[in-house]
């Protein structure tokens, strides 16, 4: 049995008085896991919690064997977490190499591994010819690929990607999928609005609505949840929309 990399028990997350995630349970080992859901469903909040950016309001969070209940254990867990937020910042004057190497330093990648790991991560996203390019000179798609490289540097055990293919053209998206498929011993959590990305790379998919999972299963299983009235251009889109409609009806 493979060791779990993420364990969440009865997770509740709030912003002020508003409950964003309520009583969530989740256990993940190596593999690629997709999270689908409408805006406001709690996807980004869940990823930020798994990344230890915000502590749980209540419940248990374990990442890479560390129970995250203090700044000390959060720091230890962060060494094993690569995170690409939906909007990430960078120093425009940094070169691409500087940016990825800086993220490696923040994650405390060992000094004797940081240089090689930086070069490898940049190679993975197909930007080796732009090592010395300033971040401000890169196109939007290149910046997004730089962010993916930063999430991968140092081979973290958990990689969290929030809308990672935004700004990528079709060829770059296919390259991204190849990268994700190559991470065989890694736990990858991919939050996206693009159902086709989930279909292409995810072993399991979770649909969130109002801070809770309303479906968990394989992409094939999600396709079977379609109904004749479901909108969508593919069976997976129709299954996803059907699940959301059923959840909305049940909440009334």
N, C-alpha and C positions, 0 to 999 in steps of 0.2 A: 504494500500500500504506500503510495507516495505521500510524503510529508506535506501538510498544508502550509502554504505561504501566507495566506490571509485567513483570519478567523474573526468574525464579528458576531456577537451575541447581544440581542435585544438593544441594538443601537438606536438611540434617539438623538436627533440633532435639532436645535432651535436657533432661530435668529430673533432675538428679543423674545416676545411672547408667542411668536408664530412657530409652530412645529413643522419642520421641513421633512424630516425622516422620523418614522415612528416604529419602534420595535423590530428593526431589521435584523435578520440572521443571514450569515453568509460564510461559507467555507470554500476556499479556492486553493487548488494545487497548481502545478505547471499546466499550461494550456492558454488558449486565447478565448477570452470571454467578452462578449459584446453587451453593451447596455443601450437599449433604445427607450425612447420616451419623449413626450412633448416638452416644450419649454416649461420650466417650473416644476417638473416632475421630481427633482431632487438629484439628478445625475451628477451635476458638477459638485454639489455639496457632498455627495458620497465620495467622489474622487478626492476632494480636498481633505476629507476626513481620513481616508485611507493613506493619503500622502503625509499625514500628521501635521498639516498646516493649521487645522482647527481641531481641538480636542473634542471627543464625544461629550455631549450634554449628559448622557448616561449610557450605560452598557459597557461591553467589553470589546476592545480592539487589540488584536495581536497581529503583528507583521514580522515575518522572517524569524519567528520564534521569540520575539520580544513583546511582552504585554505593555502596551503604550499607556502608561498611567502617570508619567512624570516627564519633565524635560529631558532628563538623562536617558530614559528608555526611548523617548521619541528620537533623540539624536542617534542612538545606536541603530534604530530601525531605519532612519533616513539613509544610512550608508548603503542600504539594500533597496532603495526606492528610486526609480527614475520617473519623473513627472513632467509631462508636457501639458501645461494649462492651455485653455482656449485662447487666452491673450497673455503672452509672456513678454517681459521686458528685457532689454539688453543695452549695453553701452554702444552707441552708434560708431564710435571710433575704434572699438575692438575689431580685430580681424576675426574671421571665422574660427581660426585655430584658437585665438585667445578666448573667444566666447565659450567654446566647448571645453577647453582646458580649465577655465574658471569654474564651470559647473562641476567638473571632476574634482577640483579643489574643495568646493563647497560640500560635496558629498563625501569628502575625505577618502577619495581613491588613493591608495598607497602611492607615494612619490615615484617609486620605481616602475609603476604601472601606468601612471597618468599620461605620459607622453605617447606611448604606444597605443593606449586605450583611446586617446583623443584622435589619433590618426585613423585607427580602425573604425571608430564611430562615424567619422566624416566620410571615409571610404564607403561605409554601408549605405549612406544616403546619396552617393554619387557626386560628391562635391570636392573630391581631392584636388581638382584643378583650381579651386577657389580658396585654398588654405590661407593665403595672405590678403584676400579681399576684405575690405572693411565691411562690417555688417550693414552700414548705411547704403552701400553700393549694390547690395543684393536685391534681386527681385522678390516680390511677395512669396512666390513659390519656393525660392531658395531659402528665404528666412524661415519658412515653415519646415523645410527639410533640415535646416540648422537646429531648430528646436527639437526635432525628432532625434538628431544626433546627440544633442545634450541629454535627452532622456535615456539614451542607450549607453552612454559612455561609462566605462567601468563595469559593464555586464551586471547590472543590478538584478536581484531575484524577482522583483516586482516592478513592472513598467505600467504606468498609468497614462493614458492618452485621451485627452479631451478634444474631440473634433480634429483629429490629426491630419485629415486630408483636405481641410479647407484651404483653398488657394492652389492646390495641386492640379495640374492638367491630367488628362486620362493616362498618359504614359507614366507620369510620376506616381499616380495612384496605383498603377499596376506594380511599379517598382516597390512602393511602400508595402504592398501586400506580400511581395517576395521577401522583404526584410522580416515582416512579422512571422511568416511561415518558417523562417530560419531560426527563430528563437525557441528551440525545442525544449529547453530546460528552464524556461522563464514563465512566470505568470504575467500575462498581458491582459489588462482591462481596458477595453476600447469603448468610449462613449461617443456616439455619433448619431446624426440624423439620416445618414446614408445607409439605407437598408442593404444595398448591394455590397457594401464593404463588409458588413456582418456576414452575409451569405458566403462571401469569398474566403474569409479567413478564420471565422470564429467556430470553436468547437461547441460552445454553448451560448445562448442568448438569454438575457434577462430584460423584461419590459417593466419599466417603472411608471407609476402613475400616483400622484399625490403622496410621494415619499414612501411608497411600498412596492414590492414586486408583485405584479399581477400575472406574470408568466415567467417560468424558468424551464428551459429545455433546449433541445437542439434546433438549429434552423429548419430542419425537415419537420420537426414536430410543430414548430410555429406555423409552417405552411398549412398544416392540416386544420388549423383553427379558423381558416377562411370561411366566409359565408357568402351566398350569392349576392347580397347587397353591399359587400365590403368594397370600398374604393381601392384603387391601386393598379399598377401596371403589371405586377408580378404576383405570384402566389404568396411569396413571403411578405410583400407589402400588404396584401389583402389580409393575411393572417394577423399581421401586426395591427392593422386598423381595426380588425374585428375584436381583438383582445382589448384594445383601448375603449372601443364602444361598449363592450360588456362591462368593463370596470367602471365606466362613467354611469352606466345604467344602474349598476349595483350600488353606487354611492348616493343615488338619489333617495 
